[in-house]
Amino acid sequence: MQTIIPPSPPVLLPIAGSLVGFPVRRVYCVGRNYAAHAIEMGHDPDREPPFFFQKNPDNLLVADKAFPYPPRTTDVHHEVELVVALKSGGTDIPVEQAVDCVYGYAVGIDFTRRDLQAEAKKAGKPWTAAKAFEHSAPVSEIVPVEAIGHPVNGNIWLKVNGELRQQGDLNQMIWKIPEVISELSRLFTLAPGDIIMTGTPSGVGPVVRGDAVTCGVDGVAALAVTVL
């Protein structure tokens, strides 16, 4: 069938050591998946069922490009996260089989309009305007599982202008990667091309125009972003 307007091109993320790209279907995000971050945001870090929200594929900002400070906010926060890229999916995926769906891993930043999020929380409204805005998810190149395996430990960190702001370890996740995939598949039908941002450690804070943000997951990938 022909289309009334030209269809949007797929969003492609770079793959380490490859000339082909990873086409993104959906972007899932895990909320408050590190205990210390849950506490700093005023929540109980007990292991309750995870909750999820989404960004749009075209919210992704490809590796090492500049991040334009968004409108309608004066308080944008950084949140560094391990990113999981899926090569397969399904529904009701058993925890024991979940990592078989993973193509590779990356590091990303969930930039958040914190003031808009706070207003939405207070009013009991969705977080869409706070989370799913243009360029709100810078992501590094994806590193295939064949190159690094499935990381369960590793330093995750973020610096602003060389100052360490966030630091944690992947083993501090409340819900581990196989559990996150399994739980997501009970709510949604996962598919090749889906990516999952798996939560952030404590230390989230504001960025301003001119800031140089660097972040990484040791043994996985690193990322550099300048705030415009």
C-alpha positions in Angstrom: 0.0 0.0 0.0 1.2 3.5 -0.8 1.4 6.1 2.0 -0.1 9.5 2.0 3.1 11.0 3.4 6.7 9.6 3.2 7.2 7.0 6.0 9.7 7.9 8.7 13.1 6.2 8.2 14.1 3.7 10.9 16.2 4.9 13.8 19.6 3.1 13.6 22.1 2.8 16.4 25.7 2.1 15.5 27.2 -1.3 16.3 30.8 -1.5 17.4 33.0 -2.9 14.7 30.3 -3.0 12.1 29.1 -1.0 9.2 25.5 -2.0 9.7 23.1 -0.4 12.1 20.7 -1.7 14.8 17.1 -0.7 13.9 15.2 0.4 17.0 11.5 -0.6 17.4 10.6 0.5 20.9 12.4 2.1 23.9 11.5 0.8 27.4 12.8 2.3 30.6 12.9 0.8 34.1 12.1 3.2 36.9 14.0 3.3 40.2 16.0 0.1 39.7 18.9 1.0 42.1 18.0 1.2 45.8 20.1 4.4 46.5 18.5 6.2 43.6 15.0 5.2 44.8 15.9 6.6 48.2 17.2 9.9 46.8 13.9 10.3 44.9 11.9 9.8 48.1 10.7 6.2 47.5 11.0 2.9 49.4 13.7 0.7 47.8 12.1 -2.6 48.8 11.9 -5.1 46.0 8.4 -4.3 44.7 7.5 -5.2 41.2 9.3 -3.0 38.7 7.5 -0.3 36.8 8.2 0.8 33.3 7.8 3.8 31.0 8.7 4.5 27.4 10.6 6.9 25.3 10.2 7.1 21.5 12.8 5.7 19.1 13.3 9.1 17.6 14.1 10.5 21.1 17.4 8.7 20.8 20.5 10.7 20.2 23.2 8.8 18.4 26.6 8.4 20.1 28.7 11.5 21.0 26.4 14.1 19.4 25.5 17.4 21.2 22.4 17.5 23.5 20.3 20.6 22.9 18.8 21.9 26.2 15.0 21.4 25.8 12.4 24.1 26.1 9.8 24.5 28.9 12.1 23.5 31.7 14.8 25.0 33.9 15.9 21.7 35.6 17.1 18.9 33.3 18.8 16.0 35.1 21.2 13.4 33.9 20.6 9.6 34.6 23.3 7.2 33.3 22.0 3.7 32.4 23.1 0.4 31.0 21.2 -0.2 27.8 20.1 -3.6 26.5 19.4 -4.3 22.8 17.2 -7.3 21.9 17.6 -9.6 18.9 14.4 -11.6 19.7 11.5 -11.4 22.0 8.1 -12.8 22.8 5.6 -12.9 25.7 6.0 -14.5 29.1 9.7 -15.2 28.6 11.1 -17.3 31.4 13.9 -15.7 33.4 16.2 -18.6 32.5 15.8 -17.9 28.8 15.7 -14.1 28.9 19.4 -13.3 28.1 19.0 -15.5 24.9 17.0 -12.5 23.5 19.9 -10.0 24.0 21.9 -8.9 21.0 24.2 -6.5 22.9 24.7 -3.7 25.4 25.4 0.0 25.4 25.5 3.0 27.8 22.9 5.8 27.6 21.6 8.8 29.4 18.0 9.3 30.4 17.8 13.1 30.4 14.7 14.2 32.4 12.9 17.5 32.8 12.8 17.1 36.5 10.6 20.1 37.2 8.0 18.8 34.8 8.2 15.3 36.3 7.7 16.7 39.8 4.6 18.6 38.6 3.2 15.5 36.9 3.9 13.3 40.0 2.1 15.9 42.2 -0.9 15.9 39.9 -0.9 12.2 39.4 -0.4 12.7 35.6 1.9 10.8 33.2 5.6 11.6 32.8 5.6 11.8 29.0 6.6 15.4 28.7 9.4 14.9 31.3 10.9 11.9 29.7 10.0 11.4 26.0 11.2 14.7 24.5 13.5 15.2 21.5 17.1 14.0 22.0 16.4 12.9 25.6 18.2 9.6 25.3 21.8 9.7 24.1 23.1 6.2 23.5 26.6 4.8 22.7 27.3 2.3 20.0 26.0 -1.2 20.8 28.6 -3.8 21.7 27.5 -7.3 20.7 27.3 -10.1 23.3 29.9 -12.1 21.4 32.4 -9.4 22.3 31.7 -8.8 26.0 29.3 -11.5 27.3 26.4 -10.6 29.6 27.6 -8.1 32.2 26.4 -8.7 35.8 29.0 -6.6 37.5 30.8 -3.4 36.5 31.3 0.2 37.4 28.6 2.5 36.0 29.5 6.2 36.2 28.8 9.7 35.0 30.9 12.9 35.1 30.0 16.5 34.4 32.9 18.7 33.4 35.2 16.1 34.8 33.5 15.9 38.2 32.1 12.5 39.2 28.4 12.8 39.8 27.1 9.3 39.6 28.7 6.0 40.4 27.5 2.5 41.1 27.8 -1.1 40.1 25.6 -3.2 37.9 25.2 -5.7 40.7 23.3 -3.1 42.7 20.3 -3.4 40.3 17.2 -4.3 42.3 15.8 -6.2 39.3 18.6 -7.9 37.2 18.6 -7.9 33.5 17.0 -11.4 33.0 14.2 -10.4 35.4 13.6 -7.1 33.7 13.2 -8.8 30.3 10.9 -11.4 31.8 8.8 -8.9 33.6 8.5 -6.7 30.5 7.4 -9.6 28.4 4.5 -10.2 30.8 3.2 -6.7 30.0 4.3 -6.3 26.4 5.2 -8.4 23.4 8.9 -7.9 23.1 10.5 -8.0 19.6 13.8 -7.7 17.8 14.9 -4.0 17.8 13.6 -3.2 21.3 16.0 -1.6 23.6 15.7 -1.3 27.4 17.2 1.4 29.6 17.7 -0.5 32.9 17.7 2.3 35.6 20.2 4.7 37.1 22.4 4.7 40.3 22.2 7.6 42.8 23.7 11.0 42.2 21.3 12.3 39.5 21.5 16.1 39.1 21.2 19.1 36.8 23.0 20.0 33.7 23.3 23.4 32.1 24.2 24.7 28.7 28.0 24.3 28.1 28.4 21.3 30.3 30.5 18.4 29.1 28.9 15.1 30.2 30.9 11.8 30.0 29.6 8.4 31.2 30.2 4.8 30.8 29.9 1.2 32.0 33.3 -0.2 32.5 33.9 -3.2 30.1 30.9 -2.2 28.0 31.0 1.3 26.4 31.5 5.0 27.1 29.7 8.1 25.8 30.4 11.9 25.6 27.7 14.6 25.2 28.0 18.4 25.2 24.9 20.3 26.4 24.0 23.1 24.0 
